[in-house]
Amino acid sequence: MRTRVRPAWAVVMTLTWLAASGLVGGSAQASPSAQLPVSYDFFDGVRAELARPGGSLPGTNDYSCRPSAAHPHPVILVHGTAANRQTNWATMAPVLHNAGYCVFALTYGRLPAATYPLSALGGLSSMVDSAAELRAFVDGVRAATGAAKVDLVGHSEGTLMPDYYVRYLGGGGVVDRYISLAPYWKGQDYSDYLRLEAVVARLGLDPKRVLPCPECAQEQYGSPFMRAVNAGGTPYDPRVSYTNIMTRFDGLVVPWTDGYVPGPRTRNIVVQDRCPADRSDHLSLVASRRAAALVLGALDPRHPPAVPCLPIGPALPG
């Protein structure tokens, strides 16, 4: 059966419309020792944003948190396109908090002139600018916690944009482990979006002002940004350990193998290789028990948890 593919830029348009319709939206912290309930429904992050617009998920962004000897590096969660620090992390945030990590999450890449609810959508502006935002956020986390290094857990665009920080803005000496859920190191086919940009330009309008995703064109195969990411024949910094977690049923990263790039300090995991029942798509991958266990094992490979195999379906209808 053929899987229907949703172009990523079209999903961005859809999420933008949902935000404008009010369907996508104070910090909520937990003490370091408190165990938090864990949701395995991706859309509970969206519900959290609706309940606390602009807030932080419980267990995240507690600047009084001090890393333990067992987990000396704060974990920074980096969301995907059109998401934010709440909508992307309903599962990973409490899982990591409960495992004893200091967990931080930022919203980056808001459109400069956006007002709420559109301002709730991150990951839309230039990824070069977003990488600078990430650098400032990491610097703030390190200053507050006293940590020398951090670990990154990213999803979708949050797997790609941080590479610019690592390779060009000093992050290579600061990031220890870089874990990517649904990565696309090789880029994506954004030819339809580029044609849309061309139509808008022919109408005498500025695509960067009219269209809601300036970063989308940067993801095109062979774009200047993608050439920078893969300069020297690899996206990887030799000082950093990488883990790529992918699904054959991604539906947005097409082909899913755009994230499968070997490297000397790199582990590539395809969730179906050991669990055919896992049919995670681009969204449910980041909200599954299986992916959560894989992330914990990548962060602390000396003490990996058992990785369950259970049926996991797509978050978006096919």
Backbone hydrogen bonds in HBPLUS format (Angstrom, degrees):
<---DONOR---> <-ACCEPTOR-->    atom                        ^
c    i                          cat <-CA-CA->   ^        H-A-AA   ^      H-
h    n   atom  resd res      DA  || num        DHA   H-A  angle D-A-AA Bond
n    s   type  num  typ     dist DA aas  dist angle  dist       angle   num
A0006-ARG N   A0251-GLY O   3.27 MM 245  6.22 157.7  2.32 155.4 162.0     1
A0010-ALA N   A0007-PRO O   2.98 MM   3  5.32 125.3  2.28 105.0 119.2     2
A0011-VAL N   A0007-PRO O   3.16 MM   4  6.60 147.6  2.27 149.6 159.1     3
A0012-VAL N   A0008-ALA O   3.02 MM   4  6.38 152.7  2.10 148.7 156.2     4
A0013-MET N   A0009-TRP O   3.06 MM   4  6.40 154.1  2.13 143.4 149.4     5
A0014-THR N   A0010-ALA O   2.98 MM   4  6.29 153.9  2.05 142.9 150.0     6
A0015-LEU N   A0011-VAL O   2.83 MM   4  6.13 164.5  1.85 158.1 161.1     7
A0016-THR N   A0012-VAL O   2.88 MM   4  6.04 154.0  1.94 149.0 156.8     8
A0017-TRP N   A0013-MET O   2.97 MM   4  6.25 154.0  2.04 146.3 153.0     9
A0018-LEU N   A0014-THR O   2.91 MM   4  6.24 156.0  1.97 149.4 156.5    10
A0019-ALA N   A0015-LEU O   2.90 MM   4  6.16 154.5  1.97 146.9 153.3    11
A0020-ALA N   A0016-THR O   2.99 MM   4  6.25 161.3  2.02 149.0 153.8    12
A0021-SER N   A0017-TRP O   2.90 MM   4  6.11 134.0  2.12 141.6 154.7    13
A0023-LEU N   A0018-LEU O   2.85 MM   5  5.18 157.8  1.90 159.9 153.0    14
A0022-GLY N   A0019-ALA O   2.93 MM   3  5.07 157.3  1.98 105.6 113.0    15
A0028-ALA N   A0056-SER O   3.24 MM  28  5.63 146.3  2.36 124.4 134.1    16
A0034-ALA N   A0031-SER O   2.97 MM   3  5.30 148.5  2.07 113.6 123.2    17
A0044-ASP N   A0041-ASP O   2.98 MM   3  5.65 167.2  2.00 123.4 127.5    18
A0045-GLY N   A0042-PHE O   3.18 MM   3  6.14 165.0  2.20 124.8 128.0    19
A0046-VAL N   A0043-PHE O   3.13 MM   3  5.02 121.3  2.49  91.6 105.6    20
A0047-ARG N   A0043-PHE O   3.04 MM   4  6.42 155.2  2.11 144.4 151.1    21
A0048-ALA N   A0044-ASP O   2.96 MM   4  6.13 144.3  2.09 135.8 145.1    22
A0049-GLU N   A0045-GLY O   3.10 MM   4  6.41 148.9  2.20 141.0 148.4    23
A0050-LEU N   A0046-VAL O   3.03 MM   4  6.39 152.8  2.11 148.7 156.2    24
A0051-ALA N   A0047-ARG O   2.97 MM   4  6.21 150.9  2.05 144.7 152.6    25
A0052-ARG N   A0048-ALA O   2.86 MM   4  6.02 151.8  1.94 148.5 156.1    26
A0055-GLY N   A0052-ARG O   2.90 MM   3  5.27 155.4  1.96 145.5 141.6    27
A0060-THR N   A0057-LEU O   3.09 MM   3  5.70 147.9  2.19 146.9 145.2    28
A0061-ASN N   A0103-VAL O   2.87 MM  42  6.34 138.5  2.04 137.1 150.1    29
A0065-CYS N   A0062-ASP O   3.01 MM   3  5.63 166.1  2.03 119.4 123.6    30
A0151-ASP N   A0074-PRO O   2.93 MM  77  6.26 163.9  1.96 161.0 164.7    31
A0075-VAL N   A0102-CYS O   2.88 MM  27  6.24 164.8  1.91 168.6 173.0    32
A0104-PHE N   A0075-VAL O   2.86 MM  29  6.17 161.0  1.89 166.7 169.1    33
A0076-ILE N   A0151-ASP O   2.86 MM  75  6.23 164.7  1.88 161.9 165.8    34
A0153-VAL N   A0076-ILE O   2.98 MM  77  6.21 160.0  2.02 155.2 154.6    35
A0077-LEU N   A0104-PHE O   2.76 MM  27  6.19 162.0  1.79 158.6 163.0    36
A0078-VAL N   A0153-VAL O   2.92 MM  75  6.17 160.0  1.96 147.9 151.2    37
A0155-HIS N   A0078-VAL O   3.10 MM  77  6.53 147.7  2.21 172.6 174.1    38
A0083-ALA N   A0080-GLY O   3.20 MM   3  5.52 152.7  2.28 132.4 128.8    39
A0082-ALA N   A0122-GLY O   2.78 MM  40  5.02 130.2  2.03 157.2 160.4    40
A0122-GLY N   A0083-ALA O   2.71 MM  39  5.35 154.5  1.77 147.8 157.0    41
A0089-TRP N   A0086-GLN O   3.28 MM   3  5.76 152.2  2.36 115.1 122.0    42
A0093-ALA N   A0089-TRP O   3.16 MM   4  5.51 158.3  2.20 133.6 140.2    43
A0095-VAL N   A0091-THR O   3.18 MM   4  6.28 162.8  2.21 156.8 161.7    44
A0096-LEU N   A0092-MET O   2.96 MM   4  5.98 167.7  1.98 153.7 156.1    45
A0097-HIS N   A0093-ALA O   3.03 MM   4  6.18 162.3  2.06 150.3 155.9    46
A0098-ASN N   A0094-PRO O   2.83 MM   4  5.86 165.5  1.86 148.6 152.9    47
A0099-ALA N   A0095-VAL O   3.13 MM   4  6.30 132.1  2.37 135.2 147.4    48
A0099-ALA N   A0096-LEU O   3.17 MM   3  5.04 130.4  2.43  92.4 105.8    49
A0101-TYR N   A0096-LEU O   3.14 MM   5  5.65 165.3  2.16 153.8 150.2    50
A0100-GLY N   A0097-HIS O   2.95 MM   3  5.31 161.6  1.99 112.1 117.5    51
A0123-GLY N   A0108-TYR O   2.67 MM  15  5.79 153.1  1.74 132.6 142.2    52
A0124-LEU N   A0109-GLY O   2.88 MM  15  5.26 157.7  1.92 134.9 137.0    53
A0125-SER N   A0109-GLY O   3.11 MM  16  4.75 148.2  2.22 117.6 125.3    54
A0114-ALA N   A0111-LEU O   3.12 MM   3  5.40 165.3  2.14 117.6 122.1    55
A0118-LEU N   A0115-THR O   2.88 MM   3  5.66 113.1  2.34 148.9 143.2    56
A0119-SER N   A0115-THR O   3.12 MM   4  4.98 143.7  2.25 101.4 107.4    57
A0120-ALA N   A0117-PRO O   2.94 MM   3  5.42 160.0  1.98 114.2 120.8    58
A0121-LEU N   A0118-LEU O   3.05 MM   3  5.65 167.0  2.07 117.5 121.7    59
A0215-GLU N   A0124-LEU O   3.00 MM  91  5.51 155.5  2.06 141.2 140.8    60
A0130-SER N   A0126-SER O   2.94 MM   4  6.28 155.2  2.00 145.9 153.9    61
A0131-ALA N   A0127-MET O   2.87 MM   4  5.93 146.6  1.98 137.1 144.8    62
A0132-ALA N   A0128-VAL O   3.30 MM   4  6.63 146.2  2.43 139.0 146.8    63
A0132-ALA N   A0129-ASP O   3.14 MM   3  5.21 122.5  2.48  95.2 109.3    64
A0133-GLU N   A0129-ASP O   3.07 MM   4  6.48 147.0  2.18 143.2 152.7    65
A0134-LEU N   A0130-SER O   2.88 MM   4  6.23 153.9  1.95 149.6 156.7    66
A0135-ARG N   A0131-ALA O   2.96 MM   4  6.23 155.6  2.02 143.6 150.1    67
A0136-ALA N   A0132-ALA O   3.09 MM   4  6.37 162.3  2.13 147.9 151.4    68
A0137-PHE N   A0133-GLU O   2.98 MM   4  6.24 154.5  2.05 148.0 155.5    69
A0138-VAL N   A0134-LEU O   2.83 MM   4  6.06 168.0  1.85 160.5 162.9    70
A0139-ASP N   A0135-ARG O   2.93 MM   4  6.12 161.5  1.96 151.9 157.2    71
A0140-GLY N   A0136-ALA O   3.03 MM   4  6.25 151.2  2.11 141.9 149.3    72
A0141-VAL N   A0137-PHE O   2.95 MM   4  6.29 155.5  2.02 152.7 159.4    73
A0142-ARG N   A0138-VAL O   2.92 MM   4  6.14 166.4  1.94 157.0 160.3    74
A0143-ALA N   A0139-ASP O   2.96 MM   4  6.10 156.2  2.02 144.5 151.4    75
A0144-ALA N   A0140-GLY O   3.03 MM   4  6.17 154.7  2.10 143.7 150.2    76
A0145-THR N   A0141-VAL O   2.93 MM   4  6.02 160.1  1.97 153.3 158.5    77
A0146-GLY N   A0142-ARG O   2.82 MM   4  5.35 140.5  1.98 140.6 148.2    78
A0150-VAL N   A0174-VAL O   2.99 MM  24  6.34 150.0  2.09 149.3 157.1    79
A0176-ASP N   A0150-VAL O   2.88 MM  26  6.06 164.0  1.91 162.2 166.9    80
A0152-LEU N   A0177-ARG O   2.83 MM  25  6.24 162.5  1.86 162.2 165.4    81
A0179-ILE N   A0152-LEU O   2.84 MM  27  6.01 175.4  1.85 151.5 153.0    82
A0154-GLY N   A0179-ILE O   2.87 MM  25  6.27 164.6  1.89 169.7 173.2    83
A0181-LEU N   A0154-GLY O   2.87 MM  27  6.09 162.0  1.90 152.2 158.4    84
A0158-GLY N   A0155-HIS O   2.78 MM   3  4.72 143.6  1.91 136.6 126.5    85
A0156-SER N   A0181-LEU O   3.06 MM  25  6.48 158.1  2.11 168.7 174.4    86
A0159-THR N   A0156-SER O   2.78 MM   3  5.44 164.1  1.81 124.0 127.3    87
A0160-LEU N   A0157-GLU O   2.97 MM   3  5.15 137.5  2.16 103.5 115.6    88
A0161-MET N   A0157-GLU O   2.92 MM   4  5.96 162.6  1.95 168.2 171.4    89
A0163-ASP N   A0160-LEU O   2.98 MM   3  5.58 145.7  2.10 116.3 126.3    90
A0164-TYR N   A0161-MET O   3.05 MM   3  5.79 144.6  2.18 121.4 128.6    91
A0165-TYR N   A0162-PRO O   3.02 MM   3  5.00 115.0  2.46  94.9 110.8    92
A0166-VAL N   A0162-PRO O   2.85 MM   4  6.19 160.1  1.89 155.7 161.3    93
A0167-ARG N   A0163-ASP O   2.87 MM   4  5.98 162.5  1.90 149.7 153.9    94
A0168-TYR N   A0164-TYR O   2.86 MM   4  5.56 153.2  1.94 142.3 149.4    95
A0169-LEU N   A0165-TYR O   3.06 MM   4  4.63 145.7  2.19 117.3 124.6    96
A0171-GLY N   A0165-TYR O   2.94 MM   6  5.32 155.9  1.99 143.1 135.1    97
A0172-GLY N   A0166-VAL O   2.90 MM   6  4.45 120.1  2.26 130.3 121.3    98
A0174-VAL N   A0171-GLY O   2.94 MM   3  4.96 158.3  1.99 107.4 114.5    99
A0175-VAL N   A0171-GLY O   2.88 MM   4  5.80 159.2  1.92 170.4 167.3   100
A0241-SER N   A0176-ASP O   3.00 MM  65  6.29 175.7  2.00 162.8 162.9   101
A0178-TYR N   A0241-SER O   2.83 MM  63  6.11 157.0  1.88 166.2 172.6   102
A0243-THR N   A0178-TYR O   3.04 MM  65  6.42 151.3  2.13 150.0 150.0   103
A0180-SER N   A0243-THR O   2.77 MM  63  6.13 169.3  1.78 170.0 173.8   104
A0245-ILE N   A0180-SER O   2.77 MM  65  6.00 167.4  1.79 175.4 179.7   105
A0182-ALA N   A0245-ILE O   2.90 MM  63  6.12 170.8  1.91 173.6 173.0   106
A0187-GLY N   A0184-TYR O   3.06 MM   3  5.48 157.1  2.12 113.1 120.2   107
A0186-LYS N   A0258-ASP O   3.10 MM  72  5.13 160.7  2.14 145.8 150.9   108
A0188-GLN N   A0219-GLU O   2.83 MM  31  5.74 155.6  1.89 158.5 159.9   109
A0221-TYR N   A0188-GLN O   3.05 MM  33  5.64 130.4  2.31 147.3 149.3   110
A0194-LEU N   A0190-TYR O   2.89 MM   4  6.21 156.0  1.95 154.1 161.8   111
A0195-ARG N   A0191-SER O   2.91 MM   4  6.16 148.7  2.01 144.8 152.8   112
A0196-LEU N   A0192-ASP O   2.99 MM   4  6.30 149.3  2.09 142.7 151.4   113
A0197-GLU N   A0193-TYR O   2.87 MM   4  6.24 153.2  1.94 148.6 156.1   114
A0198-ALA N   A0194-LEU O   2.97 MM   4  6.24 152.3  2.05 142.5 149.9   115
A0199-VAL N   A0195-ARG O   2.99 MM   4  6.31 152.6  2.07 147.4 153.9   116
A0200-VAL N   A0196-LEU O   3.04 MM   4  6.31 164.9  2.07 153.8 157.3   117
A0201-ALA N   A0197-GLU O   2.90 MM   4  6.16 157.0  1.95 149.6 156.3   118
A0202-ARG N   A0198-ALA O   2.93 MM   4  6.17 150.7  2.02 145.6 153.3   119
A0203-LEU N   A0199-VAL O   3.17 MM   4  6.47 130.6  2.42 139.9 152.5   120
A0203-LEU N   A0200-VAL O   3.12 MM   3  5.18 136.4  2.32  96.6 109.0   121
A0205-LEU N   A0200-VAL O   3.25 MM   5  5.68 159.2  2.30 152.2 148.7   122
A0204-GLY N   A0201-ALA O   2.91 MM   3  5.18 157.0  1.96 111.3 116.0   123
A0209-ARG N   A0206-ASP O   2.90 MM   3  5.42 150.7  1.98 116.1 125.3   124
A0210-VAL N   A0206-ASP O   2.99 MM   4  6.18 155.2  2.05 154.9 162.9   125
A0211-LEU N   A0207-PRO O   2.88 MM   4  5.37 161.1  1.92 138.6 145.1   126
A0216-CYS N   A0213-CYS O   3.00 MM   3  5.48 152.7  2.08 115.6 123.5   127
A0218-GLN N   A0215-GLU O   2.96 MM   3  5.30 132.9  2.19 106.0 119.5   128
A0219-GLU N   A0216-CYS O   3.03 MM   3  5.53 152.6  2.11 113.2 121.0   129
A0220-GLN N   A0217-ALA O   3.25 MM   3  5.49 163.6  2.28 107.8 112.7   130
A0223-SER N   A0220-GLN O   3.01 MM   3  5.48 156.0  2.07 144.4 140.2   131
A0227-ARG N   A0223-SER O   2.87 MM   4  6.13 153.8  1.94 157.8 165.9   132
A0228-ALA N   A0224-PRO O   3.02 MM   4  6.22 148.4  2.12 140.6 148.7   133
A0229-VAL N   A0225-PHE O   2.94 MM   4  6.27 155.7  2.00 150.4 157.4   134
A0230-ASN N   A0226-MET O   3.06 MM   4  6.19 153.2  2.13 143.5 149.6   135
A0231-ALA N   A0228-ALA O   3.35 MM   3  5.08 168.6  2.36 103.1 103.8   136
A0233-GLY N   A0230-ASN O   2.97 MM   3  5.48 138.8  2.14 144.6 142.5   137
A0240-VAL N   A0237-ASP O   3.10 MM   3  5.66 169.2  2.11 124.1 127.5   138
A0242-TYR N   A0265-ARG O   2.86 MM  23  6.17 170.6  1.87 162.3 165.3   139
A0267-ARG N   A0242-TYR O   2.97 MM  25  6.32 150.0  2.06 137.0 145.4   140
A0244-ASN N   A0267-ARG O   2.85 MM  23  6.25 164.0  1.87 163.6 169.0   141
A0269-ILE N   A0244-ASN O   2.72 MM  25  5.93 168.5  1.73 171.3 175.5   142
A0246-MET N   A0269-ILE O   2.79 MM  23  6.13 163.5  1.82 163.0 168.8   143
A0271-VAL N   A0246-MET O   2.94 MM  25  6.26 163.2  1.97 175.8 170.4   144
A0250-ASP N   A0247-THR O   3.32 MM   3  5.33 142.7  2.47 116.8 112.6   145
A0282-HIS N   A0250-ASP O   2.94 MM  32  4.50 137.4  2.13 140.3 127.4   146
A0258-ASP N   A0255-PRO O   3.05 MM   3  5.90 166.6  2.06 125.3 127.0   147
A0259-GLY N   A0256-TRP O   3.26 MM   3  6.27 169.6  2.27 124.4 126.3   148
A0260-TYR N   A0257-THR O   3.00 MM   3  4.92 159.9  2.04 104.4 111.0   149
A0273-ASP N   A0270-VAL O   2.91 MM   3  5.58 155.1  1.98 123.1 130.6   150
A0278-ASP N   A0275-CYS O   2.98 MM   3  5.69 165.3  2.01 124.0 128.6   151
A0312-ILE N   A0277-ALA O   3.38 MM  35  6.71 155.6  2.44 130.4 130.5   152
A0279-ARG N   A0312-ILE O   2.80 MM  33  5.41 150.8  1.88 144.5 151.5   153
A0285-LEU N   A0281-ASP O   3.03 MM   4  5.77 145.8  2.15 146.8 152.5   154
A0286-VAL N   A0283-LEU O   3.13 MM   3  5.81 136.5  2.33 115.9 124.1   155
A0287-ALA N   A0284-SER O   3.10 MM   3  5.03 155.2  2.17 101.5 109.2   156
A0292-ALA N   A0288-SER O   2.99 MM   4  6.18 159.3  2.03 148.6 155.0   157
A0293-ALA N   A0289-ARG O   3.03 MM   4  6.24 156.5  2.09 147.1 152.2   158
A0294-LEU N   A0290-ARG O   3.02 MM   4  6.33 154.1  2.09 147.7 155.4   159
A0295-VAL N   A0291-ALA O   2.89 MM   4  6.14 153.2  1.96 152.2 159.0   160
A0296-LEU N   A0292-ALA O   3.05 MM   4  6.33 161.6  2.08 147.6 152.2   161
A0297-GLY N   A0293-ALA O   2.98 MM   4  6.21 156.4  2.04 146.7 153.1   162
A0298-ALA N   A0294-LEU O   2.93 MM   4  6.14 143.8  2.06 141.5 151.4   163
A0299-LEU N   A0295-VAL O   2.94 MM   4  6.20 149.8  2.04 151.6 159.4   164
A0300-ASP N   A0296-LEU O   3.05 MM   4  6.19 148.8  2.15 144.5 152.6   165
A0303-HIS N   A0300-ASP O   2.96 MM   3  5.68 154.9  2.03 122.9 129.8   166
